């Protein structure tokens, strides 16, 4: 089972009425109601199990503190656990890596009860067993238990924010959610995605000073099945194997530049249809190279879907290209559909990596109707500036084509 250990993550367009209106209220009543229900659901939690993915992104497109998933079972706010501790009883297992990169990936098992904690790690080195005061492990342990679950304090603070906006429905790991954005007085923004069913927060997106932190919960169980020894000492428990280091490909230089001829390809999409660049001549084409294990790729998917929805009927084709598969990753097509994407995808697209010089994920190309590169870029920009640039390129190309 998987979730992320971090050591360091649908706007509604309202048509303007013809008649003058009063300025929109800074606090949307519907947004307030969603957060109040989320806070009540959080305070009612006694135990929960989940996969957690946690990562940070910077405005330069690089990912920092990106870790692989872990699974956590948590017992919340047991009175005898609170003094000197975290107020939770926790057991978690998985794999992680920090800014040192995936070559330094380690498996881990973590547990805490009251003021004591254990951390068992392994990887390229021999397993190491650490036992001590919980304060020595606050970084990794707190990363596994979001504040929104412990006491709901961030939700309570969000209710006091000067600006609350309801942003409609979104989907997180297949779960329908209400999206609410809170803007604090200092300009920091937090977007909460709250499940429409149990009202437990499924995703938190916190942006401050050009840094975006995203925390995602999936596979949530409010009645986890714990064995009798679930929270027993860790000695002797197996440590998950760290994932293999990613394939090292020879450097192939920068991405194809605007004006370069796009390499021909012959692939098969998720419906079994042949997809050839030659058959797409005359249409604008967006190629999104991504992988389901890549957190920045997942963060970029809504923007790619917006391109598909906004320009698809004007002669622009979006094609997802799943690359760099890893053992245990979700099936690409099913995962993409769970995220709400409706455009075609090539589920096995590694043959396109070399010709398109794809070394980082996500990588996006915009090709014109003559099969030349109009735009290329790698990484994810949480500010939305890169998405706006891509949209401007597409809009201008369609305008020149009379569409």
Secondary structure, 3 states (H helix, E strand, C coil): CCCCCCCCCCCCCCCCCCCCCCCCCCECHHHHHHHHHHHHHHHHCCEEEEEEEEEEEECCCCEECCCCCEEEEEEECCHHHHCCCCCEEEEEEEEECCCCCHHHCEEEEEEEECCEEEEEEECCCCCEEEEEEHHHHHHHHHHHCCHHHHCCHHHHHHCCCCEEEEEEEEEECCEEEEEEEEECCCCCEEEEEEECCCCCEEEEEEEECCEEEEEEEEEEECCCCCCCCCCCCCCCCCCCCCCCCCCCCCCCCCCCCCCCECCCCEEECCCCCEEEHHHHCCCEEEEEEECCCCHHHHHHHHHHHHHHHHHHHHCEEEEEEECCCCCCCCCHHHHHHHCCCCCEEECCCCHHHHHCCCCCCCEEEEECCCCEEEEEEECCCCCCHHHHHHHHHHHHHHHHCCC
